[in-house]
Amino acid sequence: MNTTEEEKIRVTSHGGSEGRICIEGFSPENMERMLAAMTSGAYFVKVEKGKFIAIPIWEELPKPTEDIVMTPFWRKHTEALQPEMFDEYEHSPEKGCSPSISISSLCGYHYSEENYKYNAEQLESFGFICMRSRRGIDAKFWEIWHLPGLWSAKGILGANIQSGKDNNEKLLIALEFLRHKVSFGTLDVSNQRLAMAGPD
């Protein structure tokens, strides 16, 4: 629930043929909440004694440090568990590293509900995991589709990747395949550069 002490909301109405209601006095943040409530139904809103109250219609995610599912959170480091740096050659695809692939802005400039559904189902069948941010006050969130490594590819993508001789060739096959099969804004490939070493 949100209230803003500095605000003093004023509501005036004009009956008759006009059918007009005027609401004034919002802070910039609560103005966005009110617009989100009116345009997408993101909030239940009301005014009590001149104070604006907005209640999200969804259950907000807990903070990572407060989410009991995340316990015991991050372990405190010891000398044996310090991150160790690997040079690019040691951790390259040619040496057996399996790069991860991340796709953002699914559909790019060609967004529609049907197009999004088709591309999302494609990525799920290929082994991608959908990761979403918390919702903003406009009820929107950022979304990234993530393939942890080439080893996690499934379906047609996984079958195509298997034809590669090594991880470098498999990566090129995966990129070419995704370029033709999925509509996206950006695709990023990541090789792990920093990793935590296990205890001796």
C-alpha positions as CSV (number, residue, x, y, z in Angstrom):
1,M,0.0,0.0,0.0
2,N,1.2,3.5,-0.8
3,T,0.4,6.8,0.7
4,T,2.1,10.1,0.3
5,E,1.8,12.6,3.2
6,E,2.7,15.7,1.1
7,E,-0.2,15.2,-1.3
8,K,-3.6,16.6,-0.9
9,I,-5.8,15.0,-3.6
10,R,-8.8,17.1,-4.8
11,V,-11.6,15.4,-6.6
12,T,-14.3,17.4,-8.5
13,S,-17.0,16.1,-10.7
14,H,-19.2,17.6,-13.4
15,G,-22.5,15.9,-14.0
16,G,-25.0,16.3,-16.8
17,S,-23.9,15.6,-20.3
18,E,-20.3,16.2,-19.6
19,G,-19.8,13.2,-17.3
20,R,-16.4,14.5,-16.3
21,I,-14.3,13.9,-13.1
22,C,-11.2,15.9,-12.3
23,I,-8.5,14.5,-9.9
24,E,-5.6,16.8,-8.9
25,G,-2.7,17.0,-6.5
26,F,-0.7,13.9,-7.4
27,S,3.0,13.5,-6.9
28,P,4.8,12.3,-10.1
29,E,5.1,8.8,-8.7
30,N,1.5,8.5,-7.7
31,M,0.5,10.1,-11.1
32,E,2.1,7.1,-12.7
33,R,0.2,4.7,-10.4
34,M,-3.1,6.4,-11.2
35,L,-2.5,6.1,-14.9
36,A,-1.5,2.4,-14.5
37,A,-4.7,1.8,-12.5
38,M,-6.8,3.5,-15.2
39,T,-5.1,2.0,-18.3
40,S,-4.1,-1.5,-17.2
41,G,-5.9,-2.2,-13.9
42,A,-2.5,-2.5,-12.1
43,Y,-3.8,-1.0,-8.8
44,F,-6.8,-0.6,-6.7
45,V,-6.9,3.1,-5.8
46,K,-8.9,5.3,-3.5
47,V,-8.6,8.7,-1.7
48,E,-8.9,8.8,2.1
49,K,-8.9,12.3,3.8
50,G,-7.1,13.7,0.8
51,K,-4.4,11.0,0.7
52,F,-4.0,8.9,-2.3
53,I,-3.7,5.1,-1.6
54,A,-2.7,2.6,-4.3
55,I,-2.7,-1.2,-3.7
56,P,-1.1,-3.4,-6.3
57,I,-3.5,-6.1,-7.7
58,W,-0.6,-8.6,-7.8
59,E,1.5,-10.0,-5.0
60,E,4.8,-8.2,-5.0
61,L,8.0,-10.3,-4.9
62,P,10.0,-10.3,-1.7
63,K,13.4,-8.7,-1.7
64,P,16.1,-11.3,-2.4
65,T,17.5,-10.9,1.1
66,E,14.0,-11.4,2.6
67,D,12.9,-14.4,0.5
68,I,12.9,-17.5,2.7
69,V,13.3,-19.7,-0.4
70,M,16.7,-18.1,-1.0
71,T,18.0,-19.1,2.5
72,P,20.8,-19.6,3.6
73,F,21.5,-16.7,1.1
74,W,25.1,-16.3,0.0
75,R,27.7,-18.1,2.1
76,K,30.4,-16.0,3.8
77,H,33.6,-16.5,1.9
78,T,36.7,-18.2,3.3
79,E,40.2,-18.3,1.9
80,A,39.3,-21.5,0.1
81,L,36.2,-20.0,-1.6
82,Q,37.6,-16.8,-3.1
83,P,36.8,-16.2,-6.7
84,E,39.6,-17.1,-9.1
85,M,40.2,-15.4,-12.4
86,F,40.6,-17.5,-15.5
87,D,42.3,-16.1,-18.6
88,E,40.3,-16.0,-21.9
89,Y,42.3,-18.8,-23.5
90,E,41.8,-21.2,-20.6
91,H,38.0,-20.5,-20.5
92,S,37.3,-20.3,-24.2
93,P,34.8,-22.5,-26.1
94,E,37.8,-24.4,-27.7
95,K,38.9,-25.5,-24.2
96,G,35.4,-26.9,-23.3
97,C,33.6,-23.9,-21.8
98,S,30.0,-23.9,-22.8
99,P,28.8,-20.3,-23.3
100,S,25.4,-19.1,-22.2
101,I,22.9,-17.2,-24.4
102,S,20.6,-14.4,-23.3
103,I,17.8,-13.0,-25.4
104,S,16.0,-9.7,-24.5
105,S,13.2,-7.7,-26.1
106,L,11.5,-10.8,-27.6
107,C,9.9,-10.0,-30.9
108,G,11.8,-6.7,-31.1
109,Y,9.8,-4.2,-33.3
110,H,7.4,-6.9,-34.4
111,Y,5.5,-7.3,-31.1
112,S,2.0,-8.6,-31.0
113,E,0.3,-11.0,-28.6
114,E,0.3,-13.8,-31.2
115,N,3.9,-13.2,-32.2
116,Y,5.1,-13.1,-28.6
117,K,3.2,-16.3,-27.8
118,Y,4.8,-18.1,-30.8
119,N,8.4,-17.0,-30.1
120,A,8.0,-17.7,-26.3
121,E,6.8,-21.2,-27.0
122,Q,9.7,-21.7,-29.4
123,L,12.3,-20.6,-26.9
124,E,10.8,-22.8,-24.2
125,S,11.0,-25.8,-26.5
126,F,14.7,-25.0,-27.2
127,G,15.5,-25.1,-23.4
128,F,15.5,-21.4,-22.6
129,I,14.3,-20.2,-19.2
130,C,12.2,-17.0,-18.9
131,M,13.5,-14.6,-16.2
132,R,11.5,-11.5,-15.2
133,S,12.3,-8.5,-13.1
134,R,10.0,-7.1,-10.5
135,R,7.0,-5.1,-11.8
136,G,7.5,-1.4,-11.9
137,I,4.8,1.1,-10.8
138,D,3.5,0.9,-14.3
139,A,2.9,-2.8,-13.9
140,K,5.5,-3.6,-16.5
141,F,8.7,-5.7,-16.1
142,W,11.9,-6.6,-18.0
143,E,12.2,-10.1,-19.3
144,I,15.3,-12.1,-20.4
145,W,15.3,-15.5,-21.9
146,H,18.3,-17.4,-20.8
147,L,20.0,-20.6,-22.0
148,P,22.6,-21.5,-19.2
149,G,24.8,-23.4,-21.6
150,L,24.8,-25.2,-24.9
151,W,24.5,-28.4,-22.9
152,S,21.0,-27.3,-21.8
153,A,19.6,-26.9,-25.3
154,K,16.5,-29.0,-26.1
155,G,14.3,-30.0,-29.0
156,I,15.4,-29.0,-32.5
157,L,18.0,-26.6,-31.3
158,G,19.6,-29.3,-29.2
159,A,19.6,-31.8,-32.1
160,N,21.2,-29.2,-34.4
161,I,23.9,-28.3,-31.9
162,Q,24.9,-32.0,-31.6
163,S,26.2,-31.9,-35.1
164,G,29.0,-29.6,-34.1
165,K,32.5,-31.0,-33.5
166,D,33.3,-28.7,-30.6
167,N,31.7,-26.0,-28.5
168,N,33.0,-23.3,-30.8
169,E,31.2,-24.9,-33.8
170,K,28.2,-25.7,-31.7
171,L,27.9,-22.1,-30.7
172,L,28.0,-20.9,-34.3
173,I,25.3,-23.5,-35.2
174,A,23.1,-22.3,-32.3
175,L,23.4,-18.6,-33.3
176,E,22.6,-19.2,-36.9
177,F,19.6,-21.4,-35.9
178,L,18.2,-18.8,-33.5
179,R,18.8,-16.0,-36.0
180,H,16.4,-17.7,-38.4
181,K,13.9,-19.2,-35.9
182,V,13.3,-16.5,-33.3
183,S,12.4,-12.8,-33.5
184,F,14.3,-10.8,-30.8
185,G,15.7,-7.4,-30.1
186,T,19.1,-8.5,-28.8
187,L,21.0,-11.7,-28.3
188,D,24.1,-11.9,-26.1
189,V,26.6,-14.7,-25.7
190,S,28.6,-14.9,-22.4
191,N,31.6,-16.9,-21.5
192,Q,32.3,-17.3,-17.8
193,R,35.3,-15.2,-16.8
194,L,35.1,-15.3,-13.0
195,A,34.2,-18.4,-10.9
196,M,34.2,-19.6,-7.3
197,A,36.8,-22.3,-6.5
198,G,35.8,-25.2,-4.4
199,P,37.4,-25.9,-1.1
200,D,40.7,-27.9,-1.2
